[in-house]
């Protein structure tokens, strides 16, 4: 019997992805993607490496990724049959590009999700130190799977509230920092809160140009997931209005959530006093006389990790659905539930999360594994962002009439595409300079070799099927 609450198609017609995400959902999904766990936990290390110049690092990365998002927005709106960026990459660059894009993006989020699930287990230990690590990981994946199986709107609601928690925490930090600066707060060790702390100790670039460049290596991880709005395109109500709104607000979000937060931290705590392996958010609230800060920030970071894992579960299932439609993944992933959710893809991705979590749990040096995982993830995400830009170049060359008719043109056009691609190449060079991040660059080519071998097998299988169909017709 057909469920009329979720299924509005004629009887016998297969289900399709439904446009159930409103502007409220899309805006907060985009915000959640732009605010990574790296801001809460990784900003201490970036400040110790780059000093106050880290503010410029985040602004530059945010500026570049804004153009990637604008290119993605113009492409998605040029043809509303595109369900995500996997579709336009396959259409504009060829089926092999779509295959590599889809599976790489799936792997990006599986790798990121594994790290998030393990992180959630670690954060849970703060309150429940005697609970075995595998239990919170299992509970988190089971909860995300069950909620995402209900409807796509449930994913939107989860991301809305996860993002709200992050926004409230950052706004609280900025307001607390502003109050401490205005009142010239004196810390227990004699430091006075002042904007002068940004430049009074060695200037804005205390470690020189190399220190400034070192900040890029870690800061880029914080922006992983900024393209999430592109995976929701097929399930967005009124995409012509809601996608541009979400993308256009990115510069404001970068300033509000990254730049203002870092200014507040550096104004209250001189950069030399920021501890690399501690969250500067916790330290600022502790200075403000809020001893519960550690528990509060632990909760915020836990929800931030849960938000990232939730995004991963959502996006990987949609990637598998798109790949299956093209014949690049097993046909079972084409199945949609009565509620128009790719349930088989969701279940498979969650099983992969748990299997990967088990592998990482068995690695003796957990932090070393995390560094490797996050670097692999960020490198592969840069591949995805680069493919979006290359798709845009092909679109401008082969679909010039669509560009002329577009009401949402990418500013800077082809010039900014090449600027962004050069920037990503520069980041890869920086990753190769450090021992811990260089190891990940050795792993990434192996993934592409594996994909290439699998693609050859898929092409041969498609050719055999086509040959059988021809013989049957004869």
C-alpha positions as a printed Julia matrix, in Angstrom:
474×3 Matrix{Float64}:
  0.0     0.0     0.0
  1.37    3.41   -0.95
  2.24    5.85    1.85
  0.58    9.08    0.74
  2.49   11.13    3.3
  5.71   10.59    1.39
  4.81    9.26   -2.05
  2.98   11.53   -4.48
  3.69    9.73   -7.76
  1.3     7.69   -9.9
  0.93    4.02   -8.92
  3.72    1.8   -10.24
  6.18    4.65  -10.88
  9.55    4.17   -9.11
 10.34    6.55   -6.25
 12.65    9.52   -6.81
 14.57   11.86   -4.51
 12.13   14.43   -3.1
 12.7    18.18   -2.73
 12.08   18.26    1.04
 14.84   20.62    2.28
 13.73   24.21    2.88
 15.81   27.42    2.83
 16.23   27.11    6.62
 17.75   23.63    6.21
 20.02   24.59    3.28
 21.36   27.69    5.04
 22.26   25.76    8.19
 23.67   22.77    6.24
 25.97   25.23    4.45
 26.93   26.87    7.77
 27.53   23.48    9.39
 29.76   22.53    6.48
 31.76   25.76    6.8
 32.35   25.35   10.55
 34.49   22.28   11.08
 35.68   20.64   14.28
 39.08   22.01   13.3
 37.99   25.5    14.4
 37.2    24.33   17.94
 40.09   21.9    18.48
 42.62   22.65   15.7
 42.81   26.44   16.04
 45.25   26.14   18.99
 47.83   24.42   16.78
 47.3    26.81   13.85
 47.78   29.84   16.14
 51.0    28.36   17.57
 52.32   27.84   14.02
 51.29   31.12   12.38
 50.6    33.53   15.26
 48.03   36.29   14.56
 48.55   35.86   10.79
 46.3    32.79   11.07
 43.4    35.25   10.66
 44.58   35.93    7.09
 45.03   32.18    6.46
 41.36   31.46    7.19
 40.25   34.51    5.15
 42.3    33.41    2.11
 41.04   29.8     2.21
 37.44   31.01    2.68
 37.87   33.48   -0.21
 39.1    30.76   -2.58
 36.41   28.26   -1.63
 33.72   30.9    -2.17
 34.59   30.83   -5.91
 34.48   27.03   -5.94
 30.99   27.24   -4.45
 29.91   29.9    -6.96
 31.15   27.73   -9.85
 29.21   24.79   -8.38
 26.1    26.95   -7.97
 26.12   28.16  -11.58
 26.58   24.59  -12.86
 23.79   23.09  -10.69
 21.34   25.83  -11.7
 22.24   25.55  -15.4
 20.42   22.19  -15.48
 18.01   21.28  -12.66
 18.27   17.61  -13.7
 21.71   17.61  -12.04
 21.23   15.93   -8.65
 24.71   16.84   -7.4
 28.17   17.71   -8.69
 28.75   14.07   -9.68
 26.13   14.57  -12.41
 27.62   17.69  -13.97
 31.16   16.29  -13.81
 30.0    13.15  -15.69
 28.07   15.25  -18.21
 30.76   17.87  -18.84
 34.01   15.91  -18.37
 32.86   12.41  -19.31
 31.64    9.29  -17.49
 35.1     8.45  -16.14
 35.29   11.86  -14.42
 31.86   11.28  -12.87
 32.96    7.84  -11.68
 36.18    9.18  -10.09
 34.34   12.17   -8.59
 31.54   10.1    -7.07
 33.65    7.35   -5.55
 36.32    9.79   -4.31
 33.68   11.92   -2.61
 32.2     8.79   -1.05
 35.64    7.79    0.22
 36.3    11.35    1.51
 33.29   11.2     3.78
 33.86    7.61    4.86
 37.4     8.55    5.95
 36.16   11.75    7.63
 33.25    9.89    9.22
 35.59    7.25   10.66
 37.62    9.99   12.35
 34.41   11.66   13.61
 33.02    8.43   15.08
 36.28    7.73   16.93
 36.37   11.38   18.1
 32.8    11.06   19.43
 33.91    8.02   21.45
 36.81   10.03   22.86
 34.62   13.01   23.76
 32.1    10.72   25.46
 34.9     9.47   27.73
 34.97   12.98   29.26
 31.7    12.23   31.07
 31.72    8.41   31.09
 35.37    7.32   31.46
 34.48    3.68   32.2
 32.36    3.13   29.08
 34.2     1.02   26.44
 35.23    3.07   23.36
 33.31    0.89   20.89
 29.94    1.51   22.59
 29.52    5.28   21.85
 30.8     4.66   18.27
 28.21    1.94   17.72
 25.43    4.0    19.33
 26.27    7.1    17.25
 26.24    5.23   13.91
 23.02    3.37   14.83
 21.31    6.66   15.81
 22.39    8.5    12.64
 21.35    5.56   10.46
 17.91    5.25   12.03
 17.2     9.01   11.85
 18.42    9.33    8.23
 16.26    6.35    7.19
 13.11    8.22    8.26
 13.11   11.12    5.74
 15.52   13.55    4.14
 13.79   16.26    6.17
 15.02   14.53    9.34
 18.61   14.95    8.07
 17.86   18.65    7.51
 16.47   19.01   11.04
 19.48   17.24   12.58
 21.92   19.48   10.73
 19.87   22.57   11.61
 20.19   21.93   15.36
 23.79   20.7    15.2
 24.75   23.91   13.35
 22.77   26.05   15.81
 24.82   24.64   18.72
 28.06   25.57   16.91
 26.79   29.07   16.08
 25.68   29.74   19.68
 29.08   28.59   21.01
 31.0    30.86   18.61
 28.73   33.86   19.25
 29.16   33.31   23.01
 32.94   33.26   22.57
 32.97   36.44   20.44
 30.68   38.3    22.88
 32.72   37.13   25.91
 35.95   38.22   24.22
 34.48   41.62   23.3
 33.32   42.19   26.89
 36.79   41.29   28.23
 38.48   43.69   25.77
 36.07   46.56   26.58
 36.57   46.07   30.34
 40.39   45.62   29.91
 40.23   42.27   31.72
 43.38   41.28   33.62
 44.29   37.59   33.44
 45.74   35.78   36.52
 49.23   35.96   34.93
 48.98   39.72   34.35
 47.94   39.95   30.67
 45.41   42.64   29.75
 42.75   41.84   27.15
 43.31   44.24   24.25
 43.22   44.3    20.46
 46.87   45.35   20.71
 47.73   41.73   21.55
 47.22   41.0    17.85
 50.33   42.95   16.81
 52.31   43.91   19.94
 54.34   40.67   20.19
 56.37   40.26   17.01
 53.73   41.8    14.73
 51.06   39.95   12.75
 53.7    37.59   11.24
 55.9    36.63   14.22
 57.2    33.43   12.54
 57.73   35.07    9.17
 56.43   33.87    5.83
 57.12   30.17    6.52
 55.13   30.3     9.75
 52.27   31.92    7.83
 52.4    29.15    5.2
 52.51   26.44    7.89
 49.06   27.54    9.06
 47.5    26.53    5.74
 48.33   22.86    6.28
 45.9    22.45    9.17
 43.45   25.29    8.48
 42.33   23.74    5.17
 40.96   20.74    7.13
 38.49   23.04    8.89
 36.74   23.82    5.57
 36.11   20.21    4.57
 32.38   19.85    3.85
 31.79   23.41    2.65
 30.48   21.94   -0.64
 27.69   20.03    1.16
 24.98   22.29   -0.25
 25.86   20.79   -3.65
 24.89   17.27   -2.54
 21.46   18.5    -1.42
 20.56   20.03   -4.82
 18.13   17.26   -5.81
 16.32   17.51   -2.47
 16.14   21.29   -2.15
 12.87   23.19   -2.44
 13.06   26.06   -4.95
 16.79   25.58   -5.75
 16.92   28.73   -7.94
 16.32   30.81   -4.81
 17.72   28.73   -1.94
 21.07   27.54   -3.37
 22.29   31.09   -4.26
 21.24   32.33   -0.81
 23.27   29.62    0.91
 26.35   30.13   -1.29
 26.3    33.94   -1.19
 26.33   33.96    2.6
 29.66   32.07    2.75
 31.94   35.2     2.93
 29.87   36.61    5.8
 29.99   33.27    7.62
 33.78   33.05    7.25
 34.17   36.54    8.76
 31.61   35.96   11.52
 32.58   32.48   12.63
 36.29   32.14   11.86
 37.79   35.63   11.79
 35.83   37.17   14.69
 36.35   34.04   16.83
 40.13   34.1    16.24
 40.32   37.85   16.89
 38.45   37.33   20.2
 40.85   34.53   21.24
 44.02   36.44   20.28
 42.84   39.7    21.88
 42.23   37.99   25.24
 45.11   35.45   25.16
 48.43   36.58   23.62
 49.35   34.14   20.86
 52.45   32.86   22.68
 50.2    31.68   25.55
 47.89   29.65   23.29
 48.62   25.95   23.9
 48.82   23.9    20.68
 47.13   20.76   22.0
 44.29   22.49   23.88
 41.15   24.19   22.64
 41.58   27.99   22.89
 37.78   28.16   23.24
 38.01   26.36   26.58
 40.91   28.55   27.71
 39.03   31.79   26.97
 35.92   30.7    28.87
 38.13   29.54   31.77
 39.74   33.0    31.9
 36.24   34.51   31.94
 35.57   32.63   35.18
 33.43   29.86   33.69
 34.89   26.61   35.09
 32.15   24.62   33.36
 33.69   25.71   30.04
 35.48   22.39   29.53
 32.2    20.46   29.74
 30.34   22.96   27.56
 32.99   22.98   24.81
 33.27   19.19   25.02
 29.54   19.06   24.28
 29.92   21.54   21.4
 32.82   19.61   19.85
 30.93   16.32   20.3
 27.91   17.74   18.43
 30.28   19.2    15.8
 31.74   15.73   15.21
 28.22   14.23   15.17
 27.21   16.89   12.62
 30.14   15.95   10.39
 29.34   12.22   10.71
 25.68   12.96    9.93
 26.71   14.92    6.82
 28.94   12.02    5.79
 26.16    9.44    6.16
 23.82   11.64    4.09
 26.24   12.56    1.29
 27.78    9.09    0.85
 24.36    7.5     0.4
 23.46   10.1    -2.27
 26.77    9.53   -4.06
 26.15    5.77   -4.16
 22.64    6.42   -5.5
 24.0     8.62   -8.3
 26.77    6.14   -9.14
 24.28    3.25   -9.27
 22.05    5.2   -11.68
 25.06    5.52  -14.02
 25.95    1.83  -13.66
 29.15    2.69  -11.75
 28.03    1.06   -8.49
 25.96   -2.07   -7.69
 22.33   -1.77   -8.82
 21.04   -2.32   -5.27
 22.12    1.22   -4.39
 19.47    2.56   -6.83
 16.77    1.38   -4.44
 14.81    4.12   -2.66
 12.56    3.43    0.29
  8.89    4.45    0.29
 10.07    7.63    1.99
 12.37    8.41   -1.0
 15.56    7.67    0.97
 18.45    5.62   -0.58
 18.3     3.12    2.28
 20.76    0.51    0.9
 23.41    3.2     0.4
 22.84    4.49    3.94
 23.23    1.03    5.48
 26.36    0.23    3.43
 28.04    3.55    4.34
 27.29    3.02    8.04
 28.77   -0.51    7.93
 31.92    0.98    6.36
 32.1     3.57    9.15
 32.0     0.86   11.81
 34.52   -1.37   10.0
 36.91    1.56    9.61
 36.42    2.61   13.22
 37.46   -0.88   14.3
 40.65   -0.7    12.19
 41.62    2.7    13.64
 40.86    1.48   17.16
 43.41   -1.3    16.63
 46.16    1.12   15.52
 48.39    1.73   18.58
 49.16    5.41   17.87
 45.68    6.89   17.5
 46.83   10.52   16.95
 49.2     9.44   14.19
 46.3     7.63   12.53
 44.11   10.75   12.85
 46.75   12.95   11.22
 47.04   10.51    8.33
 43.25   10.24    7.96
 42.52   13.97    8.03
 45.33   14.7     5.55
 44.1    11.99    3.17
 40.57   13.4     3.5
 41.61   17.02    2.88
 43.76   16.04   -0.13
 40.87   14.11   -1.68
 38.46   16.96   -0.96
 40.8    19.27   -2.87
 40.56   16.82   -5.77
 36.74   17.12   -5.6
 36.9    20.94   -5.48
 39.33   20.91   -8.44
 36.97   18.67  -10.44
 34.14   21.16   -9.83
 36.36   23.91  -11.26
 37.42   21.8   -14.26
 33.75   21.03  -14.92
 33.12   24.77  -14.95
 35.85   25.29  -17.58
 34.28   22.58  -19.76
 30.84   24.19  -19.25
 32.16   27.59  -20.37
 33.75   26.0   -23.46
 30.93   23.65  -24.54
 27.78   25.25  -23.06
 28.48   28.94  -23.65
 24.79   29.61  -24.35
 23.85   28.34  -20.87
 26.45   30.62  -19.28
 25.07   33.61  -21.19
 21.54   32.76  -20.04
 22.58   32.16  -16.41
 21.2    34.48  -13.75
 23.82   33.26  -11.26
 27.17   33.69  -12.99
 30.41   32.92  -11.17
 32.3    36.19  -10.51
 35.76   36.26  -12.06
 34.89   33.43  -14.43
 37.72   31.41  -15.94
 40.45   33.63  -14.44
 39.36   32.81  -10.88
 39.12   29.11  -11.75
 42.84   29.08  -12.61
 43.66   31.14   -9.5
 41.85   28.58   -7.31
 43.48   25.59   -9.04
 46.93   27.18   -8.53
 46.06   27.72   -4.85
 45.17   24.03   -4.37
 48.48   23.02   -6.01
 50.24   25.36   -3.57
 48.5    23.65   -0.61
 49.69   20.23   -1.86
 53.28   21.55   -1.94
 52.88   22.73    1.67
 51.52   19.32    2.72
 54.6    17.69    1.19
 56.92   19.79    3.4
 55.92   18.14    6.72
 56.69   14.5     7.58
 53.29   13.68    9.14
 51.26   15.12    6.24
 53.68   13.87    3.54
 52.8    10.25    4.41
 49.2    10.87    3.38
 50.32   12.06   -0.06
 51.88    8.62   -0.59
 48.52    6.95    0.19
 46.31    9.05   -2.11
 47.76    7.82   -5.48
 46.96    4.25   -4.36
 43.28    5.17   -4.14
 43.25    6.47   -7.72
 45.09    3.37   -9.0
 42.43    1.21   -7.31
 39.66    3.3    -8.89
 41.24    3.06  -12.34
 41.46   -0.75  -12.13
 37.84   -0.98  -10.95
 36.72    1.37  -13.74
 38.28   -0.87  -16.39
 36.33   -3.8   -14.98
 33.07   -1.79  -14.99
 33.58   -0.64  -18.6
 34.19   -4.24  -19.74
 31.07   -5.39  -17.89
 28.99   -2.63  -19.55
 30.37   -3.63  -22.95
 29.44   -7.29  -22.34
 25.9    -6.28  -21.32
 25.56   -4.07  -24.43
 26.86   -6.88  -26.65
 24.35   -9.36  -25.21
 21.54   -6.82  -25.75
 22.61   -6.37  -29.41
 22.67  -10.16  -29.97
 19.24  -10.48  -28.35
 17.83   -7.82  -30.72
 19.24   -9.66  -33.73
